[in-house]
Each structure stands twice: as structure tokens, then as C-alpha cells.
Amino acid sequence: MTMAQLELWEQLVQCYTEKTRRCAPKTATELGQTMAAAGDPLQDIATLHEVALQQVLQQTPDTSLQKIAPVMSMLLAEMLAGYDSQARQQQIHASDRLTSPDSEVQQAQKDLEAQHARLMSLYRLGRTINATFEIDTIFELMAREAMLITGATHGAVLVVNKAEGQQYISTLLGFSPQEVAFAQSTRLVLGKGLIGYAYEHQCIVVVDDVREDPRYWEFVAATRAEIVLPIIHGTTVLAHLDLQSPQVGAFRSVDLEYLKALADQAAIAIQNARLFQRAQLEIKERTRVQEDLERRAKQLLLLWQVSQQVSSLLEPEPLLKQIVELIRSTFKYAYVVILLVDGAKTKLSLKAKAGFQMEASRTIELKIGVQGICGWVAAHGQPLLVNDVTREPRYYQLQELTETRSEIAVPVKIKGQTIGVLDVQSASFNAFGEDDLFILEVLADQVGVTVENARLFSAEQQRRQEAETLRTAALSMITTVDRRRVIEQILIQLRKVVPYDSASVQLLKGQHLEIIGGHGFPNLEELLGVTFDLTADNNPNCEVMRKRSTYIVQDAPTAYSEFLNAPHVQANIHSWLGAPLLIGNEPLGMIALDKHDPGFYTEEHARLAEAFAAQAAIAVANSQLFEAEREQRGLAEALAQAAAAVTATLDLNEVLDRILEQVARIVIGDACNVMLIEGETARVVRSRGYDGPRSSTGRTQMPMNLSQTATLRRMIHTGQPLVISNTQEDPLWTIPKSIGAIWLKSYVSAPIRMGDKTLGFLNVDAGEPGQFGPDDARRLALFAHHAASAIENARLYRELQDYASELERRVQERTAQIQAQLARLDAILNSTSDGIIVADVQGRILQANPIAQDWLTRTLAPEDANKLRTSIQELAEYPNDHPQTLLALPGMDLQLNAAPISEPKPQQPSVVVTIHDISQLKALERMKSSFVANV
């Protein structure tokens, strides 16, 4: 035996052993003989057959029915043959024992023949069942055999469809064409008639006379007897065998066993056939899946090859053209086009084509959502396959593609957004299928990625080029700090970044923008110096400065009527773009770009202009810083020179004259003057430029009351300079016209202050309004500080000179007084008879009158003179005690009295010693003493 035979035989033996509890013989023929000898019914063979088949399929689910079917057929045939041969022998033995009359023998013979016929019928059915898996063939054979055995005139097999609740006719035998047509047109509902009863109760229904059975549903008028046999597998009714006969009681009970065996075998056959069909379907599905996988693998390989080539394209210009050519040549499509969505997302524009020609100047545009299949795909973001465009209302025919009959379009997306459409067309009907849709969807995704990569590559190249251009422009702009050259470089380099027909550079001055440079204007000289009021709404410049960002006007004359007026109308400006010059968030001014064409400038231009303006702002700021530094240096030099000039002299008149000379250098005006405060008034002490028609005699001579002059009072109070741009309009200007200020229209002044004290004012006047600004006031205030020092120094010097003169006069007077006193003192000293000596704290003699000098040097002997000096030194030690002493010398008696000189200092007189000659008094005293003694 082969492996399949062995497996099936083992299953049959196992099933037989489990069911009968008997040992099975070694061959299928012997098994059939054993079952017949044991009196087992024929249907047990079908049962064993079914159970064995189910066991094999459960244990080896991958086993092919095509492999099993021949083996099962052979084993079944052998079992039936053995069963039939044993049954025949039993019939022969039975006939040998019969002693009944011939009629009984004949009847038994007929029964055996009938049984043999039934067995042969089952055998033929078994052979057929094992030879085919066509259910309809099995049903037809089953109906024919049943009709043959039972003698039925009509036979039908109806297949149950439980899900739909009805039955479908598989086989009709013995019916007229009209009856067949009626049966096929009638909906056979489950649960109706005898068949419905058999279905619900899963039992055989035998009716000897249908006219007496209320369950009968008339189908054939001649029918009298009917048998319905449900074909059941497990608990499921698969179909019904319906047999009909015009004879009452046509179906015998003996037929039921046959029919039941027939039904059991048919059920197994149906299940096997269904399993086979299912296996066939699975095989076909697997084959189809395998073929699909192979086809899809081939498609994916082609897609991969195309994607590899497409993804290597980065240049935007040839990209789309190469893509459509590559798709057409690889997948053999007739016409391939790519259309992209415009910036406004309202139109599709043809960007690349393959397979047909068109004029180079011709453009194709479709309104999104309105025109064509591509327009619909772009609007809805979904693919669309049309295999007959003649019936498609959305189809839009191109004059170059009149032969198109099929079209398929898929959206090209980037990050979920539709950016275009990949469209393929054919001149044949039904040219495209799901495979084409899959291919084009994959290709569309790849096209989207490639287009995005190309865009990013192009953008990166453009960014690099822009960065290089901006870097070059920045280097060009910062190579100079001269404002005129900076403005010129800005306008030259700007054209390399953003195109323009004319452009201007405008700097911020207060609430105005002033044009300080331009290029491309036919009347540039007229435009230089033109200002734009930022508080007005008649120009777009105020929008740029207010938002501190770029601003685009698509058609300037339509939005702002000022562009229609001179001097702007000559430039023919339509599209306008303004970019602010910012340092941080502080505006310096702006750049304005103009084009003759409306709607020229885009957000991309705005981005580039803003990036350029950031570099230009640095250059402008540098130039302004340089100008400010140069101006500051010039101012510092001028102030230093002015300070040196006014401080080079201490003569007040000369200082005032020099102050006026330097004021004329520092602040440009028509006239200037210096006012000094005298009490509660301020008087012009020096003036310049008021001669002729601008004579201000009254102004230069008449003192001005400080409490009544608002301008002077303001400066005294604040200590800050003051600018009056228009004396005719400023309420602070209260100078009466009667004092010669009729011509004066603008005025700047700075207080002359020393510490917190205001000494006076520096005033500069002009005949034109707006002549002076904050810078003039700042310069004048700085100079006023130096002028204050010079004026104060001159004043102090004059006061010093006056004090020195007065002191000299007083010294002379005092000297004369002292000299007179000295003369009197000398006369007194020289005329006295006493000696007077002036000594210091050590007793050194500093001065002596003639009498004392004579005693010390000539009259007294040297040792007597030394004694006198010693006595003087002793008295000098304690001058505050007013000591006195008597010095008796040979031939002379001297009385010394000492008196202090206040606040003595070393080497200066500290004591006065008077020496009185009392020799006569002593002599008289001695004489008196002698006289008294003698008396």
C-alpha cells in the first residue's frame, strides 16, 4: 500500500473496531464480506467511509482531496464488492433451503434482485462520488438512481440556503418544460410544504396520497405519492431529495433503507465535494495570491527602479519632464502628464507631458474643482479611474488628446496637502485597472517626495545664493562709512537681491521720513528731501514704520492717491514694497522698492528685502555713528577752540567779544547776542548780526524783566536750553515787536550757569522758521558752560584787580602812617636818657636805642657790658612777671625793668627792657645815709 492507502485503511479499521467491537480483517474486500455476514446494513459502509475521511482531514489538514479521492474510491469499491459477493452467497444458500412454492421463490428472487439493484445503485453512486467532486453531477446521479430504484416519475434535488431562508433547485428530472420554468421562477421558501416539514424536523417524509395531506404544496398536478428525504451532515440539512409518483402508495418501506443509505452517502459526497471545492478555492486563492504577489513584486521592482531614478533628480527644471518620460517608458502608458497647483490654489497648470506634442507657447490651466477629472482630483484629494470618458461628465478634453477614451488621475501630495495631479490617459476603453491605480498612487507619492526634495534643494540653493548675495552686499555696504556712499551701495546691492525699477532710501526724522537717496527715478533731484508724514494715512510708508515689518502694495495709485501727484507720478509706480531699517526694534528709516507692473512683489520678495534691510540698517547705523562721531569730534574741537579762545583772556569785554565770535561758528544763525543778569533784569551786553534792516538797538540796550519774559524764566527754572521753531506760533515767545524782533522767526538759547546760579543767556536768532533743532540747542548749551566759566573768571579777575588796587592804596596809606609813627618813635627813643633794649625769648638783643647801644659798646667796660647782657638775658626768661633788677657797676648804678611783647615767636622780639641810670639817686642816698650816720 501507498502512504495514502495505509492512512485511510488504518482509519477505516479504527472506525470499524470502535463501532462493532470486533477485529477487522486485513483487506477492504474482506471487511465488506465481514460486514455483510454480520448483517450490518449497507449504510454502515458509507458511515465508515465518512468518519475515516473526516479523521484523515482533521489529522492532516494540508492533505489534498485530489490525492485522497482515488484511494477512497478504490477502498469503497472493494468494500462494496465484498459486501455484494457475501450477500449473493447468502441468497444462494437461502434459495437452496427453500421448500415453498415457486411463487415464494420468485418473490424472494425478486427481493434479492431488488436488493442487488439497490446495492449496485449505491455502488455506482459510490464510484461516481469518488470519481468526481461536482455537486450538481452527484445530485443528478442520486436523483436518477433513486428514481430508478423506487420507480418515481419525478425527481428533484433542492439545495438549502439557510442564510437566505430559501432553497435553490439543483436538479429536476421528469418534469415538463413548463413545470421546469414554473419551478425556476418560484421562490422556494424554507418551511413550506412537505419539504419544509422535512427540513424543520430533519426526518424522511413519506406520503402515499398527497391530496389527503394538508402539508402538500401542489407542484405537479398528476402527483399522488411523494417522498422527501433530507440530506443531513451532522445536524445540518444540506439539501432535499424529492421523489414523486402518480401512483398512490408508490413508495415501499424497503425503499427507505436504500434511500437513507443513498442520502447518507450523498451527504458524505456533498461534504467531500464542498471540502474539495473549498480546497480548490483555497488553491485557486493561493494561486491567485501567489500570482498577485509575483505581479505585485514585479510592479514593486519596476516602481523601485523608477523611484530610484526619480529620487536622484534634484534639479527643478528638468525634474518633472524626466519623471513623465520615465513613467511612460517603464509602464507603457500612452499619455502621461503632471499638473501642479498654483500659489493661489485655484488652478492646475500643466508642467510636464509625455506621449504627445503641443505648441511651445501654449499653456494648459484647469480650474480646481471645476474643469476636468484632474480638477476634481485636485479639489477632493482622491484618485479617480474612468474607463469610458465619453460617459463621464467631469471629463475635459484637450485639443491634443482627442483620442482619449480612458483616464486615471491621482493626487500628488506633500504632508497631506495636494500640490498637483499625476494623470495617465489611453486611447482604448477599459485600459486601466486596480493595478494601474496602485502603481500611479505609489508613483504619485514618490513624485510628491521628489518634488518636495527638489523644492528643498532648490530652496537651499536659493538660500545659499541669497546668503552669499547678502554677504557680498553687506561687505560692500560696510566697506565705507560715508553716508552718501553707503546709500549708493545700498541701492546698487539691493538690485542684486530684489528686482526694482526705482528705489529710494528714507531716513526717520521725528514724525517724518525724508528721501535721502534714490535710483531709477527720472526726477531724482525733485524727490531728494521730500518727506512723508507718519501721522497721516495718505502713504504706505507709515504702515511700514507702524508695523516695523515689510509691507506690499499691489497697485499703489489705486490704494494711495498721492502716487498720482507730483513728484511721485513721474516714476510710474504701481507695485510697491517697503522694508524697515531696524536696529533691534528701533527704526532708522526704510527702503522703498517700485515696479511699473501691478502685483509684481510677493512674500518671497518681502522676505529677501527684509533680510537685506537688516544688513543695510547696520550700514546706515554705522554711517550715522560715524557722522555723529565726526560731528561730535568737530563739535568737541570747536568747543575746545572756543573754550580756549574765550579763556585765553581775563578781560571781560574781550571775553564777551570772543564768545560771540565762537557762537557764530557753533550754531548757524542770522544774529546772536549775550545777555547778563543784573538783579531782576537781563541786559544784552554784546550782540552781532543785528545791523541794517535787522537792527535791534532797542533789543540790545533795553533790559528785559526776568519775571515778565517767559523764555528766560523757563531757562532759569529748568537750567536747559530752549528752541522755538516758530516765534509767530509758540506761546512762550512774548518778546514785543516794538523792540526790534519783527524779522525774527526762530530762536535758540542756552542759559549761562555756574553751579545753580544763572549768569546770563546765549541767544541765536534766525529769520526762517524751523532753523534750529535739538542738536543746535545741545551744542549751544555745551558752549554756554565754557562761556560761563570764562565770564565768571573774567568777573573774578576784574574783582581781583579792583581789590588789588584798593589794597595797594590802603598799603600805601598804612605805610605812610607807620613811617610817621616810626619817625616819632625814633625821635622819642633818640631823645630819652634811658636805655631801651628789645630782646627775644633767649635774651638775645635784637634792637637797642642809642643810649643803650653806647653803654654796651663804649661807655662800660667789656666785663661790665657782659654783666648788663647777662642781666638782660635773666629778665627775658620771665617777661610776663615784669621782673626788675639793680645792677651796680663801678661808677654807675643801673635799674633794669622788663615787660613782655604779646605772642612771642623765635627770632622775634619778646621782651622790652628799660635801663635807667640811678647813679645820682644812689649817690644822694649814700650821702643821706652818711649824713644821717654823721649826725
Summary of the structure (lengths in Angstrom):
residues: 935
radius of gyration: 70.5
end to end distance: 211.9
largest distance: 249.5
contacts: 2921
relative contact order: 0.03
helix: 53%
strand: 21%
